[in-house]
Amino acid sequence: MIELPESVNLARELKEALKGKKIEKVLPPSSVHKFCWYEGEPEAYDALLKGKKIVSVESYGIYVEIIFDQETKLNFNDGVNIRLLTEEENLPVKYQLAVFLDSGEKLVFTVAMYGGIIAYQGENTNEYYQKNKIGVSAISKEFTNEYWINLIHSVKPTMSLKAFLATEQRIIGIGNGVLQDILFAAKLHPKRKIESLSEEEKDILYQKTKSVLEEMIRKGGRDTEKDMYGNLGNYKTILSKNTYKEGCPVCHGAITKENYLGGSIYYCPNCQPMKK
């Protein structure tokens, strides 16, 4: 799933590879996915995008947006996979959108669980998109300690740390994936309540939120996710579906996996003790 480290790196890759190239044609889905959303009908994307030149690519939280001339844009979000294929490579049998470039390359979009592939002109008024576009990223200069404390005070004190970090896009680009290593680095249990945190713990969580995300971005994303060339990121996740059976790298105890708030959480009971 695309979270902040992946959106930043995908936007960088796409901008470096595609800026200045034009769209030759767009193919609608070869396979209908009931949890893939479009703006209007995807069959209309060819007329909308054909001949447009790519002028930039930006990332906003869990969104990556390709910006064309003539006020035209195409964005995709957290559940969408994107691959850049060479002229010689064939399209996969199943895809949710295929974009052919004048260079001969092809951008192929596929969706595993859910996701949006949105092409439009003018403004995008979708609430979730707007929240990500105007929200404050943890790697931005606006993400100050003062902003952090105000954010903490804006939620119910009984809210859990997982809910605080990973719901409502309070901190854009943070989801159930990256929060695992953030909380491990901060030595905090995902079920801990905001009201249970000491001032020191609040500051530690602030610092680790920034530093862990910056490391993930610097290393090209997590090793649980692929870039547009199909390569896994170079950040080795500590707590994820790939590593939790290896045990805790600090105390060497067993990692606990359980379902919580609609997704799996991983934590070390010794290094991340639960406090009432």
SULMO-V678793 format. One record per backbone hydrogen bond with DSSP energy under -0.5 kcal/mol. CO is the residue of the C=O (numbers start at 0). NH is the residue of the N-H. If there is no record, write none. Layout:
BEGIN
co: {CO CO}
nh: {NH NH}
END
This chain:
BEGIN
co: {0 2 2 3 4 5 6 7 8 9 10 11 12 13 14 17 20 21 21 22 24 26 32 34 34 36 37 40 41 43 44 45 48 51 52 52 53 55 57 59 62 63 64 64 65 65 66 66 68 70 71 72 73 74 75 76 77 78 80 82 82 84 85 94 94 96 97 97 98 99 99 100 104 105 105 106 107 108 108 109 114 115 116 117 119 122 125 126 127 128 129 130 134 135 136 139 141 143 144 145 146 147 148 149 150 151 155 156 158 159 160 161 162 166 169 170 172 172 174 176 176 177 178 179 180 181 182 182 183 188 189 191 192 193 197 198 199 200 201 202 203 204 205 206 207 208 209 210 211 212 213 214 215 216 218 220 221 221 224 226 227 230 233 234 234 237 239 239 242 243 243 247 252 253 255 257 259 262 264 266 266 267 272}
nh: {2 5 6 7 8 9 10 11 12 13 14 15 16 17 18 20 53 23 101 50 99 97 35 36 114 116 39 43 44 47 48 49 51 22 54 68 19 66 64 62 59 75 57 66 67 73 54 55 71 121 67 119 65 117 63 79 1 111 109 84 107 105 88 29 30 108 26 99 106 23 24 103 100 84 107 98 82 95 96 80 36 76 118 74 72 124 129 130 131 132 133 134 136 171 139 142 143 147 148 149 150 151 152 153 153 154 158 194 193 163 164 165 166 169 171 173 3 174 178 179 180 181 182 183 184 185 186 187 186 191 161 160 195 196 201 202 203 204 205 206 207 208 209 210 211 212 213 214 215 216 217 218 220 219 233 234 224 232 232 229 83 226 235 222 236 239 242 243 245 246 254 251 247 268 266 264 262 259 257 255 268 271 188}
END
